[in-house]
């Protein structure tokens, strides 16, 4: 309904983008990890966004449908990780190779910039909606 | 008599409601700028205002709006959206200017421009309503009130 639902829509987008940023942070932090929590090499994670309808089927029937966004799943990148010959490393396998995580730092940086820009966009939308609503409240005075 | 006082406001009020709705729609588009498969939507403001002012709804197709968004029809970007129920404007899908690998058709440049434009026009509608109210108040004042 009206402009108030902008805060729901943009709020959901902001939280989804911050979750994406969170995943990027954990990927970058583990860019050089040899073993993840399961003992195997860390696998890069990626969020999958999904549109979620908010306030659909309201009293107004097919009035403007508020399309928010949420993180539906977090997928793991299944490409094999980097393998380096380092027989002295305690994590080396029988052949003397160490398997590192498959995080691509360049990809993650691009992802981070995109997430932060989208975050800013949605904050901007909320700021504009807020100032418009404030002016609407002062209507007729 | 009282209708004649408020009839001037009626049109602006309808415009204001439509502006708010469009603002909301653009906010949805911006929120879904990174969602795979999302199809950007908008409506023809002039057309919507015309039909709102005429007091008639764009009587048309049944409202299956949830379907239209939940599973976008990939091959048909220009298809009309749902016909609104009462005063809801007819939603249309945006034609993508550059195709995307994830079938998302949100053009952030266009959405940002539309958002700023719509916000400004919302504010000007507010200003129009405010000044109409002020004119009416002035007209109601007695000469001694200054």
Boltz contact constraints between the chains, C-beta under 6 A:
constraints:
  - contact:
      token1: [A, 2]
      token2: [B, 20]
      max_distance: 6.0
  - contact:
      token1: [A, 3]
      token2: [B, 20]
      max_distance: 6.0
  - contact:
      token1: [A, 6]
      token2: [B, 24]
      max_distance: 6.0
  - contact:
      token1: [A, 6]
      token2: [B, 27]
      max_distance: 6.0
  - contact:
      token1: [A, 9]
      token2: [B, 27]
      max_distance: 6.0
  - contact:
      token1: [A, 9]
      token2: [B, 28]
      max_distance: 6.0
  - contact:
      token1: [A, 9]
      token2: [B, 31]
      max_distance: 6.0
  - contact:
      token1: [A, 10]
      token2: [B, 27]
      max_distance: 6.0
  - contact:
      token1: [A, 10]
      token2: [B, 31]
      max_distance: 6.0
  - contact:
      token1: [A, 13]
      token2: [B, 31]
      max_distance: 6.0
  - contact:
      token1: [A, 49]
      token2: [B, 34]
      max_distance: 6.0
  - contact:
      token1: [A, 49]
      token2: [B, 35]
      max_distance: 6.0
  - contact:
      token1: [A, 51]
      token2: [B, 32]
      max_distance: 6.0
  - contact:
      token1: [A, 51]
      token2: [B, 35]
      max_distance: 6.0
  - contact:
      token1: [A, 51]
      token2: [B, 38]
      max_distance: 6.0
  - contact:
      token1: [A, 53]
      token2: [B, 66]
      max_distance: 6.0
  - contact:
      token1: [A, 56]
      token2: [B, 66]
      max_distance: 6.0
  - contact:
      token1: [A, 61]
      token2: [B, 63]
      max_distance: 6.0
  - contact:
      token1: [A, 61]
      token2: [B, 85]
      max_distance: 6.0
  - contact:
      token1: [A, 62]
      token2: [B, 63]
      max_distance: 6.0
  - contact:
      token1: [A, 62]
      token2: [B, 65]
      max_distance: 6.0
  - contact:
      token1: [A, 62]
      token2: [B, 82]
      max_distance: 6.0
  - contact:
      token1: [A, 62]
      token2: [B, 84]
      max_distance: 6.0
  - contact:
      token1: [A, 62]
      token2: [B, 85]
      max_distance: 6.0
  - contact:
      token1: [A, 62]
      token2: [B, 88]
      max_distance: 6.0
  - contact:
      token1: [A, 63]
      token2: [B, 88]
      max_distance: 6.0
  - contact:
      token1: [A, 64]
      token2: [B, 21]
      max_distance: 6.0
  - contact:
      token1: [A, 64]
      token2: [B, 24]
      max_distance: 6.0
  - contact:
      token1: [A, 64]
      token2: [B, 25]
      max_distance: 6.0
  - contact:
      token1: [A, 65]
      token2: [B, 65]
      max_distance: 6.0
  - contact:
      token1: [A, 66]
      token2: [B, 28]
      max_distance: 6.0
  - contact:
      token1: [A, 67]
      token2: [B, 28]
      max_distance: 6.0
  - contact:
      token1: [A, 67]
      token2: [B, 32]
      max_distance: 6.0
  - contact:
      token1: [A, 67]
      token2: [B, 69]
      max_distance: 6.0
  - contact:
      token1: [A, 69]
      token2: [B, 31]
      max_distance: 6.0
  - contact:
      token1: [A, 69]
      token2: [B, 32]
      max_distance: 6.0
  - contact:
      token1: [A, 69]
      token2: [B, 35]
      max_distance: 6.0
  - contact:
      token1: [A, 118]
      token2: [B, 33]
      max_distance: 6.0
  - contact:
      token1: [A, 118]
      token2: [B, 34]
      max_distance: 6.0
  - contact:
      token1: [A, 121]
      token2: [B, 30]
      max_distance: 6.0
  - contact:
      token1: [A, 125]
      token2: [B, 27]
      max_distance: 6.0
  - contact:
      token1: [A, 125]
      token2: [B, 30]
      max_distance: 6.0
  - contact:
      token1: [A, 128]
      token2: [B, 119]
      max_distance: 6.0
  - contact:
      token1: [A, 132]
      token2: [B, 122]
      max_distance: 6.0
  - contact:
      token1: [A, 135]
      token2: [B, 126]
      max_distance: 6.0
  - contact:
      token1: [A, 140]
      token2: [B, 133]
      max_distance: 6.0
